Amino acid sequence: MKRSKPPAVHQQFVRRFPGIGRAWDQVNEQGAAGPLDARAQRLAKLAISIGAMREGAVYSAVRKARDAGVSVAEMEQVVALAASTIGFPASVAVWSWVREESSPRKR
């Protein structure tokens, strides 16, 4: 699986706080241990990010989902599924984040 490079600010934070970076890696490794394949994990992480309305997490989830082979149409369906829970205005905002991060100029 292709792996996107984290944003510069993430890399700077991990350099400044390496212990937090290592702990973060361990949390992610433990969360990934289970029956879900990479695509399902990435769609779940996107859904969680959307539900929590965490813009940065949505951008990260989109990059990682794209790396795992998830299509933009699949990611947009996750936004549509979330609409009945998070509401219309929030769904429009999240959809704009997904579109921005998945735009061809970002690749």
Residue, then its C-alpha position, 0 to 999 in steps of 0.5 A: m500500500k502506498r503511504s502518503k507523507p504526513p503534513a510538515v506540521h505533523q512531522q515537526f510535532v513528532r520531532r519535538f515530542p518523539g515520545i508522543g509520536r511513538a505512543w501514537d504509532q502504538v495506538n494506531e498499530q493496536g487499532a489496526a490489529g483485527p479482522l478489518d482489511a485496510r480499506a475497511q479501516r480507512l473508511a471507518k476512520l473517515a466516518i469517525s473523523i466526520g462524526a467528530m467534525r475534526e477537519g484535520a482528521v478528515y483530511s488525514a483520513v482522506r489521504k490514507a483512504r486514497d492510499a488504501g485504494v478507496s475511491v472518492a465516490e466511496m468517501e463521498q458515500v460515507v459523507a452522505l451516510a453521515a448526513s442523517t446523523i450530523g445534519f445538512p450544514a455539517s455534511v456540506a462542510v465535511w464534503s468540502w473537506v473531502r473534495e479539497e483533500s481528494s482534488p487532483r491538484k493534491r496528488 
